[in-house]
Amino acid sequence: MSVSETARKRAARDQAALLALPPDAVLTLPEAARVAAVSARHLAQERALGRGPKCYRLGEKAIRTTLADVLAWVKARAEVSPA
């Protein structure tokens, strides 16, 4: 098994574990990126442009979001392709 295969399987396992949390579970931004299946950098760029999920500042550097907010953000960004 290659390194990239192992990394993909680990990411899928991590994502599944995060999705099993209750909707009000508090997530870090890297965890939120895993749930949304985007890079942490992309999530940071979306937040900087005001298009990211709703986030909460819990301290000077601690920024968090909830699973429900991330899933709502993903759903709002979904595009329906014609059949």
C-alpha positions in Angstrom: 0.0 0.0 0.0 1.5 3.4 -1.0 1.8 6.3 1.3 -0.8 8.3 -0.5 -3.3 5.4 -0.2 -2.6 5.1 3.5 -3.1 8.9 3.9 -6.4 8.8 1.9 -7.7 5.9 4.1 -6.7 7.8 7.3 -8.4 11.0 6.0 -11.6 9.0 5.2 -11.6 7.4 8.7 -11.0 10.8 10.4 -13.9 12.3 8.3 -16.2 9.5 9.2 -15.4 9.9 12.9 -16.1 13.6 12.8 -19.4 13.2 11.0 -20.5 10.8 13.7 -20.3 13.6 16.3 -23.5 15.4 17.4 -24.4 18.5 15.4 -23.4 20.9 18.2 -19.9 19.5 18.5 -17.2 22.2 18.5 -14.6 21.7 15.8 -11.2 23.2 15.1 -10.7 24.7 11.7 -8.5 21.7 10.5 -11.3 19.4 11.6 -13.9 21.5 9.8 -11.8 21.3 6.7 -11.7 17.5 7.0 -15.5 17.4 7.3 -15.9 19.6 4.3 -13.3 17.6 2.3 -11.3 20.8 1.5 -7.9 21.8 2.5 -7.3 23.9 5.6 -5.8 26.6 3.4 -9.0 26.7 1.2 -11.1 27.0 4.3 -9.0 29.9 5.6 -9.2 31.6 2.2 -13.0 31.3 2.2 -13.2 32.7 5.8 -11.0 35.6 4.8 -13.3 36.4 1.9 -16.4 36.2 4.2 -17.6 33.0 2.5 -16.6 30.4 5.1 -18.8 28.6 7.7 -19.9 30.5 10.8 -17.1 30.6 13.2 -16.7 31.6 16.9 -13.6 33.2 18.5 -13.0 31.7 21.8 -9.8 33.5 22.6 -7.1 35.6 20.9 -6.2 32.8 18.6 -8.8 30.0 19.2 -11.3 30.0 16.4 -13.9 27.2 16.3 -17.1 26.2 14.4 -19.7 23.5 14.9 -20.4 20.5 12.9 -23.8 21.8 12.0 -22.4 25.1 10.7 -19.8 23.3 8.5 -22.5 21.0 7.1 -24.8 24.0 6.4 -21.9 25.7 4.7 -21.2 22.7 2.5 -24.9 22.3 1.6 -25.2 26.0 0.7 -22.2 25.7 -1.6 -23.6 22.6 -3.4 -24.4 23.0 -7.1 -27.0 20.9 -8.7 -25.9 19.6 -12.1 -28.4 18.9 -14.8 -29.3 15.2 -15.2 
